[in-house]
């Protein structure tokens, strides 16, 4: 029996020796061999404006280990309502684009939003005060501003110069009405196609508030200012018939296509207008004409609000916010989508550029006159109520103006 078992023992010994050698040579990574890549971090961002593709691409090159998922919405209102629903359902993104028109106070009240101090870990840059004020609620900043605009009046140049012999004076709304009336009924000429009309962009409550804004004013004087702005709106639509009712959704396209001689919009629309008008006709822009306002409101401020999440995703969100507020990204926003940088130091460098166009230089010259409008708890409800009021005024010249204190 013993003679018959020795071959088996020999085979088993060879197997054991081979396993021992394999364990020493392959059982652990060599010092020169790379470790397996770490799983990518995930970052979900909800946005509503254009131009995010380039920013996300640049971020991905700098942080390849972060998987950014962008969800785009048709409008800010759609994003805002779905964001509140996602917070209630415990399925909110890590970052969301927010607008200064409404919503920051309501998001802060949910307890899901993070103060800016928890997001800008590398320190808070010096932002334009009027932009920062849009997201400051109860002595705390709740969103990081990354860009904004100023309100402007775009106008076609040639019909006004042809009839008046010079560029029009458009510093007040009385001058606007006189200029449009001149083109609407040119002496001895056929009425021009739409030159004598104006159009206002669809963010109507904000433009109404801009016509009557006075910092830190409330009570009777504020109500009178709002009432006066509503009467101006009524006059433009009905008495002078210079503004077609309920045409605001296509305001910019009507101006670009020559169906309106003037267009009230925001400065960030300038790249789009320049691109689509091309050489079809000449145009220029002026600051929002004065009515009862004592200061100029921003044409809108874009910001990023961070929502509570796990440490890994929060760190990814912090990296993205730091990236979008860096000087290089701020300059890119100005050049690509027309947003005025939120950082004061970047604005200062832009003003020093010798190649800056006269239009852009003029826009920057209006920034010192900007005033910040603080958010309120019921901004969204006031916004919807004001939309309804302006719609009724445009439909009915006899529509009474009642409780203006509850308007935006």
C-alpha positions in Angstrom: 0.0 0.0 0.0 2.7 2.4 0.8 4.4 2.0 -2.5 1.2 2.8 -4.3 0.5 6.1 -2.5 3.7 8.0 -3.1 2.7 9.2 -6.6 -0.4 10.8 -5.2 1.6 12.5 -2.5 4.1 13.8 -5.1 1.3 15.4 -7.2 -0.3 17.0 -4.1 3.0 18.5 -3.1 3.6 20.0 -6.5 0.1 21.6 -6.4 0.7 23.1 -3.0 4.1 24.5 -4.0 2.6 26.0 -7.1 -0.2 27.6 -5.2 2.4 29.1 -2.7 4.4 30.6 -5.6 1.3 32.0 -7.3 0.2 33.6 -4.0 3.5 35.4 -3.6 3.6 36.7 -7.2 -0.1 37.4 -8.0 -1.8 37.7 -4.6 -1.1 41.4 -4.2 -0.5 44.4 -6.5 3.0 45.3 -7.3 4.2 48.8 -6.2 4.2 50.0 -9.8 0.7 48.7 -10.7 -2.2 51.3 -10.5 -5.0 50.7 -8.0 -8.5 50.2 -9.4 -10.2 53.6 -10.1 -12.5 55.0 -7.5 -16.2 55.0 -8.4 -17.4 58.3 -9.8 -19.2 60.8 -7.6 -22.7 61.8 -8.7 -23.9 65.4 -9.0 -27.5 66.3 -10.1 -28.2 69.9 -11.2 -31.5 71.3 -12.4 -31.4 74.3 -14.7 -33.8 76.4 -16.8 -31.5 78.9 -18.8 -29.3 78.3 -21.8 -25.6 77.8 -22.0 -24.9 75.1 -19.4 -23.4 72.6 -21.9 -20.0 74.4 -22.1 -19.8 74.9 -18.4 -20.6 71.3 -17.6 -18.1 70.1 -20.2 -15.3 72.3 -18.8 -16.1 71.1 -15.3 -16.0 67.5 -16.5 -12.5 68.0 -17.9 -11.3 69.4 -14.6 -13.1 66.9 -12.4 -13.4 63.7 -14.5 -14.3 61.6 -11.4 -17.6 63.6 -10.9 -20.6 62.4 -13.0 -22.8 65.5 -13.6 -26.4 64.9 -14.5 -28.2 68.0 -15.9 -31.9 68.2 -16.1 -33.3 71.2 -18.1 -36.7 72.8 -17.7 -38.7 74.9 -20.1 -39.1 77.8 -17.6 -38.0 78.9 -14.2 -41.6 78.5 -12.9 -41.6 74.8 -14.0 -38.3 74.2 -12.3 -39.4 76.0 -9.1 -42.7 74.1 -8.7 -41.0 70.7 -9.4 -38.2 71.5 -7.0 -40.6 72.1 -4.1 -42.3 68.8 -5.0 -39.0 67.0 -5.1 -38.0 68.3 -1.7 -41.2 67.1 -0.2 -40.6 63.7 -1.8 -37.0 63.5 -0.6 -35.7 63.4 -4.2 -34.2 66.9 -4.6 -31.1 67.5 -6.7 -27.9 68.7 -5.1 -27.9 72.0 -7.0 -30.7 74.0 -8.7 -30.6 77.2 -10.7 -32.8 79.9 -9.1 -33.9 83.3 -10.3 -34.2 86.4 -8.3 -37.9 87.0 -9.2 -39.2 84.6 -6.5 -38.7 81.5 -4.5 -35.6 81.9 -2.4 -37.6 82.6 0.8 -39.8 79.6 0.2 -36.9 77.3 -0.4 -35.1 78.5 2.8 -38.3 77.8 4.7 -38.3 74.2 3.7 -35.1 73.5 5.7 -33.6 71.7 2.7 -31.6 74.6 1.3 -28.0 75.2 2.6 -26.7 78.7 3.5 -24.0 79.9 1.2 -21.4 79.6 3.9 -21.8 75.8 3.7 -21.2 75.9 -0.1 -18.4 78.4 -0.7 -15.8 76.6 1.4 -12.9 78.4 -0.2 -14.2 81.8 0.8 -16.9 84.1 -0.6 -15.9 86.4 -3.5 -16.9 90.1 -3.5 -20.2 89.9 -5.5 -22.0 92.8 -6.9 -24.2 94.0 -3.9 -27.4 94.3 -6.0 -27.0 90.6 -7.1 -26.2 89.3 -3.6 -29.2 91.1 -2.1 -31.6 89.1 -4.3 -30.8 85.9 -2.4 -30.4 87.3 1.2 -33.2 86.3 3.5 -33.4 86.9 7.2 -29.7 87.9 7.4 -28.5 84.8 5.6 -27.4 84.2 1.9 -29.3 81.2 0.4 -28.0 81.1 -3.1 -24.7 81.9 -4.9 -25.2 84.5 -7.6 -23.3 83.7 -10.8 -24.7 86.3 -13.3 -27.4 88.8 -14.0 -28.6 91.6 -16.3 -30.0 95.1 -16.4 -33.3 96.2 -18.0 -32.9 97.9 -21.3 -35.0 99.4 -24.1 -34.0 98.1 -27.6 -35.0 100.2 -30.5 -34.7 100.3 -34.3 -32.5 103.2 -35.3 -33.3 104.1 -39.0 -37.0 105.0 -38.8 -36.5 107.4 -35.8 -33.4 109.0 -37.3 -35.2 109.4 -40.7 -38.2 111.2 -39.2 -36.5 113.1 -36.5 -33.1 113.6 -38.1 -31.3 112.3 -35.1 -31.2 109.5 -32.6 -34.3 109.6 -30.3 -34.3 110.8 -26.7 -35.5 107.9 -24.6 -34.7 108.8 -21.0 -38.3 109.0 -19.9 -41.6 107.3 -20.9 -43.0 110.6 -22.1 -40.2 110.7 -24.7 -40.8 107.1 -25.6 -44.5 107.8 -26.3 -43.7 110.9 -28.3 -41.1 109.0 -30.4 -43.4 106.0 -31.1 -46.3 108.3 -32.0 -44.1 110.1 -34.5 -43.3 106.9 -36.3 -46.8 105.5 -35.9 -48.2 108.5 -37.9 -45.3 109.8 -40.0 -46.3 113.2 -41.6 -46.8 112.8 -45.4 -45.7 109.1 -45.4 -47.3 105.7 -45.4 -47.6 104.2 -41.9 -44.5 102.0 -41.3 -44.9 98.3 -40.5 -44.9 98.1 -36.7 -42.3 100.8 -36.2 -44.7 102.8 -34.1 -45.3 99.9 -31.6 -43.4 98.5 -28.7 -43.4 95.1 -27.0 -42.5 94.1 -23.4 -40.9 90.8 -22.5 -43.0 88.2 -20.7 -41.7 88.8 -17.1 -44.4 91.4 -16.7 -44.5 91.7 -12.8 -40.8 92.5 -12.7 -41.1 95.3 -15.3 -44.0 96.8 -13.5 -42.1 96.7 -10.2 -39.1 98.3 -11.9 -41.2 101.2 -13.1 -42.1 102.1 -9.5 -39.2 100.9 -7.4 -37.9 103.0 -4.5 -35.5 101.4 -2.0 -36.9 100.8 1.5 -40.2 102.5 0.6 -43.6 101.1 1.7 -47.1 102.2 2.6 -48.9 105.0 0.8 -46.0 106.3 -1.4 -45.3 102.8 -2.6 -48.9 102.1 -3.4 -49.1 105.4 -5.4 -46.1 104.5 -7.4 -47.5 101.1 -8.3 -50.9 102.6 -9.2 -49.1 105.1 -11.5 -47.2 102.4 -13.2 -50.4 100.5 -13.8 -51.9 103.6 -15.4 -48.9 103.9 -17.7 -49.5 100.3 -18.7 -53.1 101.0 -19.4 -52.2 104.1 -21.5 -49.7 102.3 -23.6 -52.2 99.5 -24.4 -55.4 101.4 -24.8 -55.2 105.2 -25.0 -52.1 105.6 -27.2 -52.3 102.0 -28.5 -48.5 101.8 -28.7 -48.4 98.3 -27.1 -50.4 95.4 -28.4 -52.2 93.5 -25.6 -51.2 90.0 -24.6 -48.3 89.7 -27.1 -45.5 89.3 -24.5 -44.5 85.7 -25.1 -43.1 86.6 -28.5 -41.8 90.0 -27.6 -38.2 89.4 -28.6 -39.1 87.7 -31.9 -41.5 90.5 -32.8 -38.7 93.0 -32.5 -36.2 90.8 -34.3 -38.7 90.2 -37.2 -39.5 93.9 -37.6 -43.0 93.8 -36.1 -42.2 96.3 -33.3 -40.0 99.4 -33.2 -39.1 99.0 -29.6 -38.6 96.1 -27.2 -38.3 96.3 -23.4 -36.1 93.4 -22.3 -33.0 92.5 -20.3 -29.4 93.0 -21.3 -28.6 89.3 -21.5 -30.9 89.1 -24.6 -28.3 91.2 -26.5 -26.3 88.2 -28.0 -29.5 86.6 -29.3 -30.7 89.9 -30.8 -27.4 90.6 -32.5 -27.2 87.0 -33.9 -30.7 86.9 -35.3 -31.0 90.5 -36.6 -27.6 90.2 -38.3 -27.5 92.9 -40.9 -31.2 93.1 -41.5 -31.5 96.5 -39.8 -29.6 98.7 -37.3 -30.6 98.9 -33.6 -29.4 100.3 -30.4 -30.3 100.2 -26.7 -31.0 102.6 -23.9 -31.5 102.2 -20.1 -35.0 101.4 -19.0 -36.8 104.8 -19.2 -37.7 106.6 -16.0 -41.2 106.7 -14.7 -41.6 106.7 -10.9 -38.6 104.5 -10.0 -35.8 106.0 -7.9 -33.3 103.2 -8.6 -32.6 100.6 -11.3 -33.4 97.0 -10.4 -31.3 94.2 -11.9 -33.0 92.7 -15.0 -32.8 89.4 -13.1 -30.1 87.5 -11.1 -29.2 83.9 -11.7 -28.0 81.9 -8.7 -27.3 78.3 -7.6 -29.0 77.0 -4.5 -27.5 73.9 -2.8 -29.8 71.3 -1.2 -28.9 69.0 1.6 -27.3 65.7 0.6 -24.7 63.2 1.6 -21.1 64.4 2.2 -19.8 63.0 -1.1 -22.4 64.7 -3.3 -22.1 67.9 -1.2 -18.4 68.0 -1.9 -19.1 67.6 -5.6 -21.7 70.5 -5.5 -19.1 72.7 -3.7 -16.6 72.0 -6.4 -19.1 73.0 -9.1 -20.1 76.2 -7.4 -16.4 77.1 -6.9 -15.8 76.5 -10.6 -18.7 78.6 -11.9 -17.7 81.5 -9.7 -14.1 81.4 -10.8 -13.0 84.4 -12.9 -12.5 82.4 -16.0 -16.0 81.0 -15.9 -17.5 84.4 -15.1 -15.9 85.9 -18.1 -17.1 83.1 -20.3 -20.7 83.6 -19.2 -20.5 87.3 -20.2 -19.0 86.4 -23.6 -21.3 83.4 -24.5 -24.8 84.0 -22.9 -24.6 87.8 -22.1 -24.9 87.4 -18.3 -23.1 90.2 -16.4 -20.6 88.5 -14.0 -21.6 88.5 -10.4 -18.0 89.1 -9.2 -17.0 92.7 -8.8 -13.4 92.1 -9.7 -14.3 90.4 -13.0 -16.5 93.4 -13.9 -13.6 95.7 -13.1 -11.3 93.8 -15.5 -14.0 93.8 -18.3 -14.3 97.6 -18.0 -10.6 97.9 -18.7 -10.8 95.9 -22.0 -10.1 98.2 -24.9 -11.9 95.9 -27.4 -15.2 96.1 -25.4 -18.0 97.2 -27.7 -19.7 100.5 -27.0 -23.0 98.8 -26.2 -21.4 96.5 -23.6 -19.5 99.4 -22.1 -22.8 101.3 -21.7 -24.4 98.3 -20.0 -21.6 98.1 -17.5 -21.8 101.9 -16.8 -25.3 101.4 -15.4 -24.3 98.9 -12.8 -23.5 101.5 -10.1 -27.1 102.6 -10.2 -28.4 99.1 -9.4 -30.3 98.5 -6.2 -31.0 95.1 -4.7 -34.6 94.0 -4.0 -34.8 91.7 -0.9 -37.0 88.6 -1.3 -40.3 88.2 0.5 -42.2 85.1 1.8 -45.1 85.6 -0.7 -43.2 86.7 -3.8 -44.6 83.9 -5.9 -48.2 84.6 -4.9 -47.7 88.3 -5.6 -46.1 87.4 -9.0 -49.1 85.4 -10.1 -51.5 88.1 -8.8 -49.7 90.8 -10.7 -49.7 88.7 -13.9 -53.4 88.4 -13.6 -53.9 92.1 -13.0 -51.9 93.2 -16.0 -53.7 90.6 -18.2 -57.1 92.1 -17.1 -55.9 95.6 -17.8 -54.7 94.7 -21.3 -58.0 93.0 -22.0 -60.3 95.7 -20.5 -59.5 99.4 -20.5 -62.0 99.9 -17.7 -60.5 97.3 -15.4 -60.4 98.8 -11.9 -57.1 98.8 -9.9 -57.9 97.8 -6.4 -55.5 96.4 -3.8 -52.1 97.3 -5.3 -50.4 96.5 -1.9 -50.7 92.8 -2.8 -49.0 93.1 -6.2 -45.4 92.2 -6.8 
